[in-house]
Amino acid sequence: MIPGKRWRMDETYVKVKGEWKYFYRAVDKNNNTIDFLLTAKRDKKAVLRFFNKAIGNNGQPSLVNIDKSGSNKVAINTYNEVNNTHIEIRQCKYLNNVVEQDHRFVKRLTRPMLGFKNFYCTQKTLAGIELIRMIKKGQYRYSTRGNKSPAELFYSLAA
């Protein structure tokens, strides 16, 4: 499924080895997951890395809704300058409710875990959680899906 050109981008926190790490996520206007990335720091470099990854996998958006985070705005402006593009930035926390609500599914599964012990394992676990969410949203198309449940589809991909 091709994502829309209007993105909502935000980050949430995940505890790894007793320290908070940052899980960046972007969804489009229709709540389809664009991309995600776990980083150790919350700075311009981390946001720029996430933004480059998301654009590389899904194409360039026309507009990005972000909260009042300064690092997000600086990173998108830097991307615009370096690549000679014009991605519009809208800083309005209420428009980001879509991505904030999407965070709750990740939080619901990770909160009982009481944190992770390894950064690499955290990345892989969060990727699995995001894959399940994308399957449930109907974003993942599989040619022989038929009438498989999301769990059966996940197990067929893992095998």
N, C-alpha and C positions, 0 to 999 in steps of 0.2 A: 504494500500500500504506500502510495506516495504521500509524504507529509505536506501539510500546508505551508504557506510562505509567511505566516504570522506566528511567531514563537512566543512562548512564555518560558522564561528561564529563571531558575532559583537554585538555592543550595539548602541542604539539610545537614544535620550532624549525626555522626555515627561514632561510637566509642570503640577504639582499637588500643589494646594494651593500656587501658586506663586514660588515654588521651583522646580528645575529640578530633576527628578527621572530617573532611568536608566532602559531601556527596552531591555533585552538581548534576542537575537534571534539566531537560528541556522537553516541553510538550507543545503541540500545535494548538490551534484554536479549537479543534475537535477532540482534544484530549488524547491524541495519538502520541506515543512516546517518540521523540526525535533522537535523543542520545542521553548518555549518562557517563559520569567519570568520578572516581574516588581520588581525592588528592589529600596530601598531608597539610597543605597550607591554603589559606584563603587570601590570595593576593592576585595582582594583575597577571602574573605569569601563569598561574593555575587556571584562571578564567580564560585566558587567551588560548591555552592548550586545549581546554574543553571546547571552546568555540571553533577552533580550527578542526578538531576532530568531528564535531557535529556537522559543520559545513562540508567537510570532505566526504562524509557518508551520506548526506541528505540534500546537498545543494544550498545555495545562499538564500536566506530569508529576506523579505522586504522590510519587516518590522520585528523588533524584539521588545517584549514587555519585561521589565525587570523591576525589582524593588529598589529601595533607596541605597543599595550597596554601591559605594564609590568604586570599588575594584571592578565590578561588572561594567560600569559605564566607561571607565578608562580603558579597559581591555577591548571593548567593542569599538571605541573611537580609534584605538591603535590599529585594530584590524582594518578599519575603513581607510586610515592613512596609508598603511603599508600596501594594501591591495587595491587602492584607488577605487573604492566602492562607496556606496551610500546606503548603509543599513540604518533605518530610522530607529531611534531608541525612544521608548516611552517608559518613564518611571512612574508607575502607579501601582501601589501594592494591591489595590482591589481587583485589578485586572489579572493579577497573578493567583487568584483564588483557585483557578483550575489546577495549576501545578502544586499549590499548597495542599489541596485535597488529594492529589495523586501521591504526595509524600506519605500520607497516612497508611497506605498499604505496605510501604517499606517499613515504616515505624512499627506497625502492628506485628510484623514478623520478627523484627530485630530486637525490639524491646525485651521480650522474654529471654533472649539469649544473654543478657547482662554483659554485653560487649564482646568484642572479638579479641583473639590472642595474636593474630598474625595479619599484617596488612595485605599480603598476597591472597590469603584465604578469604579475607573480607571482600576483596575485589571480585573473586570468583563467586562467592555466595550472593553478593548483590547483583551480579550479572544474571545468575539463575533466577533470582526473585524478579528482576526486570523482564526476563524472557517469559516467565509464567504470566506476568501482567500483560505483556504484549499479546500473548496467545489468547488470554481471556478477553482482551479488547477486540480480538479479531484482526490484529495487525499482521500476524504471521501467516503467510499463505504457503501451504504444503500441498504438492500435486496429488498425493494419495491420501489426503486427510479424511475424506469420506465423512463418517459420522463419529469420528474419534472425539473423546472428551479432551479438555486441555491437559489433563494428567497423562492420558495415553499418548498424546502428541509429544509432550515433554519427554516421556520415557523413550519414545521411538527416536527422538533427536539425540538423547544421551547415549543410546546403545550403539 
